Amino acid sequence: MSQVIIGLAGHIDHGKTSLIKALTGVNTDSTKEEIDRGMTIDIGFAFLNDNITLIDVPGHEKFLRNMITGVANIDLALVVIAADDSVMPQTREHIEILNLLGVKRGCIVVNKIDSVENEWLELVHLEINDLIKDTFLENSSIINVSATTNKNISYLKDHLINSSKSLPPKTDSGLFRMPVDRVFMKKGFGTVVTGAVLSGELSVGQEIEILPQKIKSKVRSIQSHDKNIDKVKLGDRAAINLQGVEKSIICRGSQIVKTNSFIKTKQIAAVISLLEIDKIVLKHNQRIRINVGTQEVIGRILFINTKYISNKRKHISLIKLETYVTATMHDRFIIRTFSPIITIGGGYVVDNQLEGRWKKISDYLNDLYNDKNGIQYQKIIEKYETNPISIEKSILKFGISSKLLMEKFVDTKKICLIDYKNNKWLVTSNQLLKIKKIISSFLKDFHQNNPHSRGVSKEEIRQVLKSNEGFTDYILNEMLQSKDILKDKSFWFLKDHKIEISGELKSKTNFLIKFLEERKFVSVSSKELLEILKVDFKKFKILLDILINTNKIIKIDEDIIITRSYYEEIIFSIKDFFNKNSVMSVTDFKNIIGFSRKYAVPLLEFLDKNKITYRIDNNRKLSKIDNDSK
């Protein structure tokens, strides 16, 4: 049987603490103030058996924040109602909070039955049945007990144990996460944090991260149910001894998580709903309190398409927080008014990373959620547009392991995984189509404006997409395979693009080729060449680009050009030379081409750059690639 956490809730002085003592023998009111005042102020813990933890929470409205902390991660709720008081304000509020936090199972205990008559007890049951209608407690067991006389305590204990065995399996994100509800120092050990493991597992010696403080530490030791253990897992109640961390750094509300798996944030998108309370209105930009996990933060709530909400219907919203929280998709929270502090509703997180202006965010939120279809996950992925979200960032956003991401989101019709050269991205089919259209449109415009250019570089396309180099490389090769675009060396262009020249340009380029064939080497800066061609430098540059882009000439450096045919002759002569010699000097090369050092050295450097040859001291050798092809 896995670990189960049962949270007790109910109005002040209805006997939650005395009930735990009757069940376990432990008084969870452990501080002097709690004992002196006869009331629970902070959360307390006791163990029903080796697998079940009982959490005692305060019933007084002043300590509601501590109550929410206590029930944030429970599996089963035990609502305690005193027979002599019946249903009271905090009884109602606690049930509403449990409902908002998504608690699915529970039972009701009517305590202090020794202080009332049977007729009164029947009226209490009627009031309870009215209270729990349309809540998670509807049709739950109502058990009459007396913590003072121990009447039905054994029956209640058996009921809780049996109910714990029939709980549905918990959903595990695959990433360790534990919201901290207590921090203390233990002599000889150092800082210890306690909490309920929300997901994943953790072992002694493992590195962890403390959020939102962004501090890393190692696990020195772990306890659960007062026993030293090597590992804790989902659902366990744990005390973790951290290495090298001061107690003052961590507080209730911090989270112990797997490193590089969760983030801190000040902006969350959330789906919220209000309780059915008369005259409750939540206004756009209103200051509110949010209780998420074991943390309380203050922020402002913003709505789209409305200035306020006042009904129980679900609404998408942006919450801007004043301090950092650690939150991820589907985390539930409670909403309370800033002042006076009243619980008015709750919700769950749908996005934990929102940037940009309000107009852009509101448009995104409008697409992200609707009442009919719920969260549109593909919209979260498409938000990254031409720079798709990586698997690493997806883990931070969705709060689940890469394995679960694959199982949950990868759908060949809507969402797919791209796995390319040790990189992985999540994209939608619509997103890919839009990216391809952007590239095609960019190339079309480029060809129209630069008809004599061969194409554009990968870097130019990457800058248009505002994407990373890896994804740009992937999408270009994908379009190349489908023959949407073509590539010539480092240039990319549309498949129907051709460099066409006619009239004066054609005659000038033909003349330049013949001139180069005669001279072999020509300086681009030669005034003689411009005079012979009867063109200015701007027009000469156009002629040069045409011949380079049509592979007729090669630019050796910024100044020297030769014809491609002559370049191929040189390579043939070099290979022939190496058939008889192992090394080639600069003098040897000058003899091969029949020109001075002025042209020989730049050409040798060009051959090295293109891996035809490589340099050893002052000599050259034929590269292995070309040596193999001789």
C-alpha positions in Angstrom: 0.0 0.0 0.0 1.3 3.5 -0.9 1.5 6.3 1.6 -1.8 8.1 2.2 -2.2 11.6 3.8 -5.5 12.4 5.5 -6.3 16.0 6.4 -8.6 17.0 9.2 -10.7 20.1 8.6 -13.5 21.9 10.5 -14.5 24.8 12.7 -12.5 25.8 15.7 -13.1 23.7 18.9 -14.9 21.0 17.1 -12.4 18.4 18.4 -10.0 17.8 15.5 -6.9 17.6 17.7 -8.6 15.5 20.4 -9.9 13.2 17.6 -6.3 12.6 16.4 -5.2 11.9 19.9 -8.0 9.4 20.3 -7.0 7.7 17.0 -3.2 7.8 17.5 -2.4 8.8 21.1 -0.5 11.8 19.8 -1.3 15.4 20.8 -0.6 17.5 17.7 -0.9 20.8 19.7 2.8 20.7 20.5 3.7 24.4 21.1 3.3 26.1 24.4 1.0 28.8 22.9 -1.3 26.1 21.4 -1.5 24.2 24.7 -2.1 27.4 26.7 -4.8 28.7 24.3 -6.4 25.3 23.7 -6.4 25.8 20.0 -4.4 24.7 17.0 -2.4 27.5 15.4 -0.2 25.7 13.0 -0.4 22.4 11.2 0.4 19.2 13.2 1.1 15.6 12.3 0.5 12.1 13.6 0.6 8.6 12.1 -2.4 6.3 12.1 -0.2 3.4 11.0 3.0 2.9 8.9 1.2 4.1 5.7 -1.2 6.8 6.9 -0.4 10.3 8.0 -3.0 12.5 9.8 -2.6 16.3 9.4 -4.3 18.5 11.9 -5.1 22.0 10.7 -6.3 25.1 12.6 -10.0 25.8 12.6 -9.9 29.5 13.5 -10.4 31.9 10.6 -7.3 33.9 11.6 -5.1 30.9 10.8 -6.8 29.9 7.5 -3.5 30.3 5.7 -2.1 27.5 7.8 -5.2 25.4 7.2 -4.7 25.7 3.4 -1.1 24.7 3.7 -2.1 21.6 5.6 -4.7 20.4 3.1 -2.8 21.4 0.0 -1.6 17.9 -0.9 -4.0 15.5 1.0 -5.5 12.3 -0.4 -8.6 12.1 1.8 -10.4 14.7 3.8 -11.8 14.1 7.3 -14.3 16.9 8.0 -15.0 17.2 11.8 -18.3 18.7 13.0 -19.2 19.1 16.7 -22.6 17.6 17.5 -23.4 20.5 19.9 -22.5 23.2 17.4 -23.4 21.6 14.1 -22.3 23.3 10.9 -20.4 26.5 11.5 -18.8 29.2 9.2 -15.3 27.5 9.1 -17.0 24.2 8.4 -18.5 25.6 5.2 -15.3 27.5 4.2 -13.0 24.4 4.8 -15.3 22.3 2.6 -15.3 25.0 -0.1 -11.4 25.1 0.0 -11.2 21.3 -0.2 -13.5 21.4 -3.2 -11.5 24.1 -4.9 -8.2 22.2 -4.3 -9.6 19.2 -6.2 -9.9 16.8 -3.2 -12.0 13.9 -4.4 -12.5 11.6 -1.4 -13.5 12.2 2.2 -15.8 11.4 5.1 -17.5 13.4 7.8 -17.1 12.8 11.5 -19.7 14.1 14.0 -17.8 14.5 17.2 -18.9 15.1 20.8 -22.1 12.9 20.4 -21.9 12.3 24.1 -23.0 15.9 24.7 -26.3 15.8 22.7 -29.6 13.9 22.5 -30.5 11.6 19.6 -33.2 14.0 18.3 -30.6 16.8 18.0 -28.1 14.5 16.3 -30.7 13.7 13.6 -31.1 17.5 12.9 -27.3 17.8 12.7 -27.2 15.0 10.1 -30.0 16.8 8.0 -28.0 20.0 8.1 -24.8 18.2 7.0 -26.6 16.5 4.1 -27.7 20.0 2.9 -24.2 21.3 3.3 -22.4 18.6 1.2 -24.9 18.5 -1.7 -23.1 19.0 -5.0 -19.6 18.8 -3.3 -17.0 16.0 -3.3 -18.5 14.8 0.0 -21.9 14.1 -1.3 -22.8 10.4 -0.5 -19.8 10.2 1.8 -20.0 8.4 5.1 -21.1 10.3 8.2 -19.7 8.7 11.3 -20.8 9.6 14.9 -18.0 9.5 17.5 -16.9 10.8 20.8 -13.2 11.6 21.2 -13.8 12.0 25.0 -15.4 8.6 25.6 -13.7 6.8 22.6 -17.1 5.8 21.3 -16.8 4.5 17.7 -13.1 5.5 17.5 -12.1 1.9 16.6 -14.8 1.8 13.9 -13.6 5.2 12.5 -10.0 4.0 12.5 -10.9 0.9 10.5 -13.0 3.0 8.1 -10.1 5.3 7.4 -7.7 2.4 6.8 -10.2 0.6 4.4 -10.9 3.9 2.6 -7.2 4.5 2.2 -6.8 1.1 0.5 -9.5 1.9 -2.1 -8.1 5.3 -3.2 -7.4 5.6 -7.0 -3.7 5.7 -8.0 -2.1 9.1 -8.0 -0.9 10.8 -11.1 2.9 11.1 -11.1 4.7 13.7 -13.2 7.9 11.8 -13.1 9.8 14.8 -11.6 10.5 15.1 -7.9 8.7 17.9 -6.2 7.9 18.6 -2.5 6.3 21.8 -1.2 7.8 22.7 2.1 5.4 23.1 5.1 8.0 23.1 7.9 11.7 24.0 8.3 13.8 23.4 11.4 17.3 22.8 12.6 18.3 19.4 14.1 21.5 19.4 16.3 24.3 17.5 14.6 22.4 17.3 11.3 21.6 20.9 10.2 18.5 22.0 8.2 15.5 19.7 7.8 12.5 20.4 5.6 9.2 18.5 5.7 6.4 18.1 3.3 4.3 15.7 1.2 6.0 14.4 -2.0 3.8 15.7 -4.8 5.5 13.8 -7.6 8.6 11.7 -8.5 11.1 10.2 -6.2 14.2 11.3 -4.3 17.2 9.3 -2.9 19.9 10.0 -0.3 22.9 11.7 -2.0 20.9 13.1 -4.8 21.2 16.8 -5.9 18.1 18.9 -5.5 17.1 22.5 -6.2 15.3 24.8 -3.8 12.8 27.2 -5.4 12.0 30.0 -5.7 15.4 30.7 -4.1 17.3 28.9 -6.9 19.7 27.2 -4.5 21.2 23.7 -5.1 21.9 21.3 -2.4 22.3 17.5 -1.7 20.2 15.2 0.3 22.1 14.1 3.4 19.4 11.8 4.9 15.6 11.1 4.6 13.0 10.1 7.2 9.4 9.1 6.7 7.1 8.1 9.6 10.0 8.6 12.0 12.2 6.0 10.2 15.4 6.5 8.3 14.9 5.5 4.6 17.0 5.7 1.4 14.3 7.0 -0.9 10.9 8.7 -0.9 8.3 8.7 -3.6 5.0 10.2 -4.7 2.6 10.5 -1.8 5.1 10.0 1.0 5.3 12.2 4.0 9.0 13.1 4.2 11.6 14.9 6.4 14.7 15.7 4.3 18.0 16.7 5.8 19.8 19.1 3.4 23.5 19.6 3.1 25.1 23.0 3.4 21.9 25.1 3.5 21.1 27.6 6.3 17.6 27.4 7.8 17.1 31.1 7.2 17.3 30.7 3.5 14.3 28.3 3.2 10.8 28.9 4.4 7.3 27.5 4.2 6.2 27.9 0.6 9.7 26.9 -0.8 9.8 23.8 -2.9 12.3 21.0 -3.1 12.5 19.9 -6.7 14.5 17.9 -9.2 17.2 20.2 -10.7 16.4 22.0 -13.9 12.8 20.8 -14.0 10.8 23.6 -12.5 10.9 27.4 -12.7 10.0 30.4 -10.5 7.6 32.8 -12.0 5.7 36.1 -11.3 3.1 35.7 -14.1 0.7 32.8 -14.5 -2.3 32.2 -16.8 -5.0 30.4 -14.9 -8.6 29.2 -15.2 -10.5 30.5 -12.2 -14.1 30.3 -10.8 -15.8 32.0 -7.9 -17.7 30.5 -5.0 -21.5 31.0 -4.8 -21.3 33.9 -2.4 -23.8 36.8 -2.5 -22.4 40.1 -3.8 -19.0 38.7 -4.6 -17.4 40.6 -7.5 -13.8 40.1 -8.7 -12.7 43.1 -10.7 -10.1 43.4 -13.5 -6.7 44.4 -12.0 -8.0 43.7 -8.4 -5.4 42.9 -5.7 -5.8 39.4 -4.4 -4.2 36.7 -2.3 -3.2 33.4 -3.9 -2.5 30.2 -1.9 -0.6 27.7 -4.1 1.0 24.7 -2.6 2.2 25.8 0.8 2.9 29.4 -0.3 0.8 32.5 -0.1 1.5 35.4 -2.4 -0.2 38.7 -3.3 -0.9 39.7 -6.9 -3.3 41.3 -9.3 -5.8 39.5 -11.6 -6.5 40.6 -15.1 -9.4 39.4 -17.3 -9.9 39.4 -21.1 -13.1 40.8 -22.6 -14.6 41.8 -19.3 -14.1 44.3 -16.5 -15.2 42.0 -13.7 -16.7 38.5 -13.0 -19.4 37.6 -10.5 -20.6 34.1 -11.4 -19.4 30.5 -10.9 -18.6 30.0 -14.6 -14.9 29.4 -15.4 -12.8 32.3 -16.7 -9.3 32.5 -18.2 -7.1 35.1 -16.5 -3.6 36.5 -16.1 -2.3 36.8 -12.5 0.6 39.1 -11.9 2.3 38.3 -8.7 4.3 40.5 -6.4 6.8 37.8 -5.4 8.0 34.6 -7.1 6.1 31.3 -6.9 7.0 27.8 -8.2 4.0 26.8 -10.3 3.4 24.5 -13.2 0.4 23.4 -15.4 -2.6 22.1 -13.4 -1.4 23.4 -10.0 -4.5 24.3 -8.0 -4.8 27.4 -5.9 -7.1 29.3 -3.6 -8.1 33.0 -4.2 -8.8 35.2 -1.3 -9.5 38.9 -1.2 -6.7 41.2 -0.1 -8.6 42.9 2.7 -10.7 41.8 4.5 -9.4 38.3 3.9 -12.2 36.2 2.5 -12.0 33.0 0.4 -13.9 33.8 -2.8 -12.7 31.2 -5.3 -9.9 29.1 -6.8 -8.4 27.9 -10.0 -5.6 26.0 -11.7 -2.5 27.1 -13.7 -2.5 26.7 -17.5 0.7 28.5 -18.3 3.6 29.6 -16.1 5.7 31.6 -18.6 4.0 34.7 -20.2 5.9 37.6 -21.7 5.2 40.6 -23.8 2.5 43.3 -23.9 -1.0 42.8 -22.6 -2.6 42.8 -26.1 -0.4 39.9 -27.2 -1.0 38.0 -23.9 -4.8 38.6 -24.0 -5.0 37.3 -27.6 -3.1 34.2 -26.6 -5.3 33.6 -23.5 -8.4 34.0 -25.7 -7.1 31.1 -27.9 -5.8 29.0 -25.1 -9.0 28.2 -23.2 -12.7 27.9 -23.9 -15.6 26.4 -21.9 -16.4 23.9 -24.5 -13.0 22.3 -25.2 -10.9 23.3 -22.2 -7.2 23.9 -22.6 -6.0 24.0 -26.2 -2.5 22.5 -25.6 -1.5 23.1 -29.2 -1.8 26.8 -28.7 0.8 26.7 -25.9 3.2 25.0 -28.3 2.3 27.3 -31.2 3.0 30.4 -29.0 6.7 29.8 -29.8 5.9 30.4 -33.5 9.1 30.1 -35.6 11.4 29.2 -32.7 9.8 25.9 -31.5 9.9 24.9 -27.8 12.6 22.4 -26.9 11.9 19.3 -24.8 14.0 20.9 -22.0 11.8 24.0 -22.0 8.6 21.9 -22.4 9.5 20.1 -19.1 9.7 23.5 -17.3 6.4 24.6 -18.8 4.3 21.5 -18.4 5.9 20.1 -15.2 6.2 16.5 -16.4 9.1 14.3 -17.5 10.1 14.0 -21.2 8.7 10.4 -21.2 5.3 11.6 -20.1 5.5 14.5 -22.6 5.9 12.0 -25.4 2.9 10.0 -24.2 0.6 13.0 -23.5 1.3 15.4 -26.3 2.8 13.7 -29.3 0.0 13.2 -31.8 0.9 12.9 -35.5 -2.2 14.9 -36.5 -1.8 17.9 -34.2 1.4 17.8 -32.2 4.6 16.1 -33.2 8.2 15.6 -31.9 11.1 16.6 -34.0 14.3 14.6 -33.2 17.2 16.0 -35.1 21.0 15.9 -34.4 20.6 15.5 -30.6 17.9 18.2 -30.5 14.2 17.7 -29.7 11.4 20.1 -30.3 7.6 20.0 -29.9 5.7 21.6 -32.8 2.2 21.4 -34.3 1.5 20.6 -37.9 0.0 24.1 -38.4 3.1 25.6 -36.9 5.4 23.8 -39.3 3.3 24.8 -42.3 3.5 28.5 -41.3 7.2 28.3 -40.9 7.6 26.8 -44.3 5.4 29.5 -45.8 7.5 32.2 -44.2 10.7 30.7 -45.7 9.1 30.4 -49.1 7.7 33.9 -49.0 11.1 35.3 -47.9 12.9 33.5 -50.8 10.3 34.7 -53.3 10.7 38.3 -52.2 14.5 38.0 -52.3 14.5 36.5 -55.8 12.3 39.3 -57.1 14.5 42.0 -55.6 17.8 40.2 -56.5 17.2 38.4 -59.8 20.9 37.8 -60.4 21.7 36.4 -57.0 22.0 32.7 -56.5 20.1 32.6 -53.2 20.5 33.3 -49.5 22.6 31.8 -46.7 21.2 29.7 -43.8 22.1 32.5 -41.4 19.9 35.0 -43.3 17.0 32.6 -43.1 17.6 32.0 -39.4 17.5 35.7 -38.7 14.2 36.0 -40.6 12.7 33.1 -38.5 14.4 34.4 -35.3 15.0 30.8 -34.5 18.0 28.7 -33.3 20.6 27.3 -35.7 19.6 23.7 -35.1 16.0 24.1 -36.0 16.8 26.3 -39.0 19.1 23.5 -40.2 16.3 20.9 -39.7 13.5 22.9 -41.5 15.7 23.8 -44.5 16.8 20.2 -45.0 13.1 19.1 -44.6 12.1 21.5 -47.4 15.1 20.4 -49.4 14.0 16.7 -49.2 10.5 17.6 -50.2 12.0 19.7 -53.1 10.2 22.9 -52.0 13.6 24.6 -52.1 17.0 23.8 -53.5 20.6 24.3 -52.3 23.8 25.1 -54.1 26.8 25.0 -51.7 25.8 27.5 -49.0 23.0 29.2 -50.9 19.3 28.3 -50.6 16.7 29.2 -53.3 13.3 28.3 -54.6 13.2 25.3 -57.0 11.9 27.4 -59.9 14.5 30.2 -59.5 16.9 30.7 -62.4 19.4 33.4 -63.1 18.5 34.7 -66.5 20.6 37.3 -68.4 20.0 38.9 -71.8 20.9 41.9 -73.9 23.9 44.0 -72.8 24.4 42.1 -69.5 24.8 38.9 -71.5 27.3 40.3 -73.9 29.3 41.9 -71.1 29.5 38.7 -69.1 30.5 36.7 -72.2 33.3 39.3 -72.8 34.5 39.1 -69.2 34.7 35.2 -69.4 36.8 35.4 -72.5 39.0 38.1 -71.0 39.6 35.9 -67.9 40.3 32.8 -70.0 43.1 34.8 -71.7 44.5 36.4 -68.6 43.9 33.5 -66.2 44.1 35.8 -63.1 42.4 39.2 -62.9 42.3 41.8 -60.2 38.8 43.0 -59.3 40.2 46.5 -58.6 41.8 46.7 -62.0 40.9 50.0 -63.7 42.0 48.5 -67.0 39.2 46.0 -66.8 36.6 48.6 -66.2 37.8 50.6 -69.1 37.8 47.6 -71.4 34.3 46.6 -70.3 33.1 50.3 -70.5 31.2 50.0 -67.2 31.4 51.7 -63.8 32.3 49.7 -60.7 28.6 49.3 -59.6 27.7 47.6 -62.9 30.9 45.6 -62.8 29.9 44.3 -59.4 26.5 43.1 -60.9 28.4 41.3 -63.7 30.7 39.7 -61.1 27.8 38.5 -59.0 26.1 37.0 -62.0 29.1 35.0 -63.0 29.8 33.9 -59.4 26.2 32.9 -58.8 26.2 30.9 -62.1 29.4 29.1 -61.2 31.3 30.6 -64.1 34.0 32.3 -62.1 35.5 31.9 -58.6 36.6 34.6 -56.2 39.9 33.6 -54.7 40.0 36.5 -52.2 38.6 40.0 -52.1 40.6 41.0 -55.1 41.5 38.0 -57.3 39.1 36.1 -59.7 39.6 33.2 -62.1 37.3 31.1 -64.3 35.9 27.9 -62.9 37.3 25.9 -65.8 40.8 27.3 -65.0 40.4 26.4 -61.4 39.6 22.8 -62.3 42.6 22.7 -64.5 44.8 23.8 -61.6 43.3 21.0 -59.3 44.0 18.4 -62.0 47.6 19.6 -62.4 48.1 19.5 -58.6 46.8 15.9 -58.4 49.1 15.0 -61.2 52.0 16.6 -59.4 51.2 14.6 -56.2 51.2 11.3 -58.2 54.9 11.8 -58.4 55.7 13.9 -55.3 54.8 13.7 -51.6 55.0 17.5 -50.9 54.6 20.7 -52.9 56.5 23.9 -52.2 55.4 27.4 -53.2 58.0 27.4 -55.9 56.6 24.1 -57.2 53.1 25.6 -57.3 54.3 28.7 -59.1 55.8 26.5 -61.8 52.5 24.5 -62.1 50.4 27.6 -62.6 53.1 29.7 -64.4 52.4 32.8 -62.3 54.2 34.8 -59.6 53.9 34.7 -55.8 51.3 37.5 -56.0 48.8 35.0 -57.3 50.3 31.7 -56.1 50.0 32.4 -52.3 46.4 33.6 -52.3 45.4 30.6 -54.5 47.3 28.2 -52.2 45.4 29.6 -49.2 42.1 29.2 -51.1 43.0 25.5 -51.9 43.8 24.9 -48.2 40.5 26.5 -47.2 38.6 24.3 -49.5 40.5 21.2 -48.3 42.2 20.4 -51.6 45.6 20.8 -49.9 46.8 21.4 -46.3 49.9 23.1 -45.1 52.9 21.6 -43.3 55.5 24.2 -42.5 56.1 26.0 -45.8 55.0 23.0 -47.9 51.6 21.6 -49.0 50.2 18.1 -49.1 47.2 16.7 -50.8 44.3 16.4 -48.4 43.1 12.8 -47.6 39.7 13.4 -49.3 41.3 14.3 -52.6 44.1 11.8 -52.2 41.5 9.0 -51.9 39.8 10.3 -55.1 43.0 10.2 -57.3 
